[in-house]
Amino acid sequence: MSASAGGWFVILLALVCANLPFINQRLFGAIALKWARKPMWLRVIELLVWYAVAGAAGFAVEASLGNSFPQGWQFYAITGCMMLVFAFPGFTWQYLVKHRAA
């Protein structure tokens, strides 16, 4: 995988992972819950887990291309903020769009 393709893969993966907690009512998209709607605290925990998954994929892509570089707190602060920005469409759909009762 080229560096450009690897970078785009990680960005698209992060975009999908950031919206997964908001587009369904199941835990990680697979486990049924007792609540009719997932509470916000559970969505935040799920978002943190998906952040770690996307970060691990990014590290794997970086390691496959050559040496991986050590990252400081600034890297995690920036990528965490990027994950929150990527989650905005899912958050908007879940909480700000008025859904009609079926």
Backbone hydrogen bonds in HBPLUS format (Angstrom, degrees):
<---DONOR---> <-ACCEPTOR-->    atom                        ^
c    i                          cat <-CA-CA->   ^        H-A-AA   ^      H-
h    n   atom  resd res      DA  || num        DHA   H-A  angle D-A-AA Bond
n    s   type  num  typ     dist DA aas  dist angle  dist       angle   num
A0006-GLY N   A0002-SER O   2.90 MM   4  6.03 158.6  1.95 148.9 155.5     1
A0007-GLY N   A0003-ALA O   2.96 MM   4  6.10 152.8  2.03 143.4 150.4     2
A0008-TRP N   A0004-SER O   3.03 MM   4  6.32 163.6  2.06 151.6 155.4     3
A0009-PHE N   A0005-ALA O   2.89 MM   4  6.05 152.1  1.97 145.5 153.8     4
A0010-VAL N   A0006-GLY O   3.08 MM   4  6.29 160.3  2.12 146.9 150.9     5
A0011-ILE N   A0007-GLY O   3.05 MM   4  6.29 158.3  2.09 148.5 154.7     6
A0012-LEU N   A0008-TRP O   2.92 MM   4  6.09 167.1  1.94 151.8 155.1     7
A0013-LEU N   A0009-PHE O   2.87 MM   4  6.00 155.4  1.93 147.0 154.8     8
A0014-ALA N   A0010-VAL O   2.89 MM   4  6.05 156.0  1.95 144.9 151.2     9
A0015-LEU N   A0011-ILE O   2.98 MM   4  6.23 151.9  2.06 145.4 153.2    10
A0016-VAL N   A0012-LEU O   3.02 MM   4  6.28 159.2  2.07 149.2 153.8    11
A0017-CYS N   A0013-LEU O   2.86 MM   4  6.02 168.7  1.87 153.4 157.2    12
A0018-ALA N   A0014-ALA O   2.88 MM   4  5.90 148.0  1.98 143.6 151.5    13
A0019-ASN N   A0016-VAL O   3.17 MM   3  5.42 133.3  2.40 102.2 114.0    14
A0020-LEU N   A0016-VAL O   3.12 MM   4  6.28 131.5  2.37 148.3 161.5    15
A0022-PHE N   A0019-ASN O   3.09 MM   3  5.53 143.1  2.23 112.6 122.9    16
A0029-GLY N   A0026-ARG O   3.45 MM   3  4.87 167.9  2.46 103.6 100.9    17
A0027-LEU N   A0031-ILE O   2.84 MM   4  4.93 155.7  1.90 152.9 147.7    18
A0030-ALA N   A0027-LEU O   3.15 MM   3  5.96 166.7  2.17 124.8 125.5    19
A0031-ILE N   A0027-LEU O   3.06 MM   4  4.93 173.4  2.07 146.8 144.7    20
A0042-LEU N   A0039-PRO O   3.14 MM   3  5.51 126.8  2.44 104.9 117.4    21
A0043-ARG N   A0039-PRO O   3.19 MM   4  6.59 148.9  2.29 146.3 155.5    22
A0043-ARG N   A0040-MET O   3.07 MM   3  5.00 117.4  2.47  93.9 109.6    23
A0044-VAL N   A0040-MET O   2.95 MM   4  6.27 151.6  2.03 153.4 161.1    24
A0045-ILE N   A0041-TRP O   3.12 MM   4  6.37 158.2  2.17 143.1 148.4    25
A0046-GLU N   A0042-LEU O   2.94 MM   4  6.09 159.2  1.98 144.3 150.6    26
A0047-LEU N   A0043-ARG O   2.83 MM   4  6.02 148.3  1.93 141.7 150.8    27
A0048-LEU N   A0044-VAL O   2.98 MM   4  6.29 150.8  2.07 146.4 153.6    28
A0049-VAL N   A0045-ILE O   3.04 MM   4  6.37 151.1  2.12 147.0 154.8    29
A0050-TRP N   A0046-GLU O   2.92 MM   4  6.21 160.6  1.96 150.9 156.1    30
A0051-TYR N   A0047-LEU O   2.87 MM   4  6.07 142.6  2.01 141.0 151.8    31
A0052-ALA N   A0048-LEU O   3.09 MM   4  6.38 151.1  2.18 140.9 147.4    32
A0053-VAL N   A0049-VAL O   3.00 MM   4  6.36 149.6  2.09 145.1 154.1    33
A0054-ALA N   A0050-TRP O   2.92 MM   4  6.14 166.3  1.94 151.5 154.2    34
A0055-GLY N   A0051-TYR O   2.89 MM   4  6.04 154.2  1.95 144.9 153.0    35
A0056-ALA N   A0052-ALA O   2.86 MM   4  6.02 151.7  1.94 144.4 151.6    36
A0057-ALA N   A0053-VAL O   2.98 MM   4  6.26 153.8  2.05 147.4 154.6    37
A0058-GLY N   A0054-ALA O   2.93 MM   4  6.18 153.6  2.00 144.4 152.0    38
A0059-PHE N   A0055-GLY O   2.89 MM   4  6.14 153.7  1.96 145.6 152.7    39
A0060-ALA N   A0056-ALA O   2.92 MM   4  6.14 152.9  1.99 143.3 150.8    40
A0061-VAL N   A0057-ALA O   2.93 MM   4  6.21 156.2  1.99 149.3 155.3    41
A0062-GLU N   A0058-GLY O   2.93 MM   4  6.13 161.9  1.97 147.8 153.1    42
A0063-ALA N   A0059-PHE O   2.84 MM   4  6.01 156.0  1.89 147.9 154.7    43
A0064-SER N   A0060-ALA O   2.95 MM   4  6.10 144.7  2.08 141.3 150.6    44
A0065-LEU N   A0061-VAL O   3.18 MM   4  6.42 133.2  2.41 141.0 152.3    45
A0065-LEU N   A0062-GLU O   3.24 MM   3  5.27 135.8  2.45  95.4 107.1    46
A0075-PHE N   A0072-GLY O   3.22 MM   3  5.69 131.2  2.48 108.4 118.3    47
A0077-ALA N   A0073-TRP O   2.93 MM   4  6.16 151.6  2.01 150.5 159.1    48
A0078-ILE N   A0074-GLN O   2.97 MM   4  6.14 161.5  2.00 149.6 154.1    49
A0079-THR N   A0075-PHE O   2.93 MM   4  6.12 168.8  1.95 152.3 155.8    50
A0080-GLY N   A0076-TYR O   2.91 MM   4  5.81 146.8  2.02 134.7 144.0    51
A0081-CYS N   A0077-ALA O   3.07 MM   4  6.26 154.8  2.14 141.0 147.3    52
A0082-MET N   A0078-ILE O   2.90 MM   4  6.19 150.7  1.98 146.3 155.4    53
A0083-MET N   A0079-THR O   2.93 MM   4  6.12 148.4  2.03 140.4 148.4    54
A0084-LEU N   A0080-GLY O   3.08 MM   4  6.42 149.8  2.18 143.0 150.7    55
A0085-VAL N   A0081-CYS O   2.98 MM   4  6.29 153.1  2.05 146.6 153.9    56
A0086-PHE N   A0082-MET O   2.83 MM   4  6.07 158.9  1.88 150.3 156.3    57
A0087-ALA N   A0083-MET O   2.98 MM   4  6.14 134.8  2.19 137.6 149.3    58
A0088-PHE N   A0085-VAL O   3.17 MM   3  5.36 159.1  2.21 106.4 112.9    59
A0091-PHE N   A0087-ALA O   2.96 MM   4  6.15 163.4  1.99 160.8 166.4    60
A0092-THR N   A0088-PHE O   2.85 MM   4  5.93 161.2  1.88 153.9 158.9    61
A0093-TRP N   A0089-PRO O   2.98 MM   4  6.18 159.1  2.02 145.3 150.9    62
A0094-GLN N   A0090-GLY O   2.95 MM   4  6.12 159.1  1.99 148.2 153.9    63
A0095-TYR N   A0091-PHE O   2.88 MM   4  5.88 168.6  1.90 155.9 158.9    64
A0096-LEU N   A0092-THR O   2.94 MM   4  4.83 143.7  2.07 123.1 134.0    65
A0097-VAL N   A0092-THR O   3.04 MM   5  6.27 127.0  2.33 167.2 170.0    66
